[in-house]
Amino acid sequence: MDNIGSSPITQTPRMRTMPPATAAPAASPAPAPPAVSDSGARQARFWNRFARRYAAARMADPGGYETTLRRVRELLSADQDVLEIGCGTGTSALRLAPHTRRLLATDVSPAMIAIAQDKLAAAPVPQLGFAVADAHGPPGEPAAFDAVLAFNLLQLTGDLDGALAGVVRALRPGGRLISKTPCVAEMNPLLTHVAIPLLRAVGLAPPVLCFTGAQLQEAVARSGLAIEAVERHGTRGKDIRVFIVARKPG
């Protein structure tokens, strides 16, 4: 989910994870929803129910969000085709698309994409288009993108290695994964072992993968991507969200 300044775990009941009706000329119209994994289907059902509340929720760390946006803009350029997976309601895509040749922003939730398309209709960005898609199966031909963005998304995929394999397939040689991910295993154990399971049991939290920053780096390296940068951008206390830039070999 796109809100790159927020922690997805501590914001209940919506469990925010990651903060725009004209399609971009360079992007084809959003396709009909493709087949999704079982994990993707569960995520779609959850986020369809909470999409409106997610869109209205306050950002947890605006300073950290702006730091990340600045850092991402440094890595993008006007000659790049970019894919964002787990774009949520499109807040970050609207901000970043002007710095690309084309940005296709996707989410597994049709309700999230509908809100994103309303935002785009209100403030058109020529480079930007939206589509419904599972993070495990990015749309388009293999090796079609110069960068893949994943903000507050990898912990929600249900299969971290599978999601990273999809990123690698989508990237052109030399392309980058640019990600920011809450590492749930670094949170207070009472939250991870008590609060989150209880919220999941009553339908107020989606399935969440529990890993540390070091374990996330190991998974990224295991996928074949070469890590170029590991950073933390939070401005309020301990930041469990790890910003990673990794490149596909050329």
C-alpha positions, 0 to 999 in steps of 0.5 A: 500500500502506497502510504510510505510515511506510515506504519501499517501495523500500528494504525488500527483498525484499518491497518494502513500500510504503506500513503490519482479520469483520464488514463495516461496516453502512454499507458493502456486502459486498466485491464479487467482484474486478472487471476490472483493468488489465494493470498492476493484474493484475501488481501483484495477482500480485506482492502476492498472493505477498508478502502474508504477509511484507508483513504481518509486516514491521517499519515503517521509520519509526514516527515519520513514520507517526504524524505522517502519521496525526495529519495525516490525522485533522485532515483527516477528520470524522465526516460524511465518506465516505472511500475508501482505494485501495491499503490493503494489509493495512488497518493505516492504515484501522483507525486512521482509520475511527473518524474518518469516517462510512464508510471503504471500503478497497480493494486490488488484491490479494485476499490483502492484503484477506483479511488486512485482513478478518481484522484487522477480524474481530479488532477490529471498526470499525463504519465500516470495510469492505474490497473488492478493486478496482483503483486505476484504477477505484474502486468505487461511483458517481462522485463518491461520496466526500468524501476519497480516501486513497492511501498509498505507492500512486501510484508503483505504479499503472503509470499515474499520470495514469490513477490520478489521473483515477480519484481525481477521478471518485471525489471529490465536488466539494470533496473531497480527495485525501490522499496520501503517495508515495515519489518514487523519482527522489529516491533514490540513482541506484544503487538506482533504476538498478541495484538496483530493475531487478535485483530486478524481474528476479528477481521480488522487486520490483513495477513502480515509477514513477520521478518526483520530488516536483515531477513528482508535484505537476505530475501532481496539478495536471494532473488538475485538483486544486488542491494545498493542502499539500505536506509531508514527515513523515519522522524518519530522514534524507532523506524521499523520501515526499511528503505532498500534500493536493489538493482537487477544485474545488467 
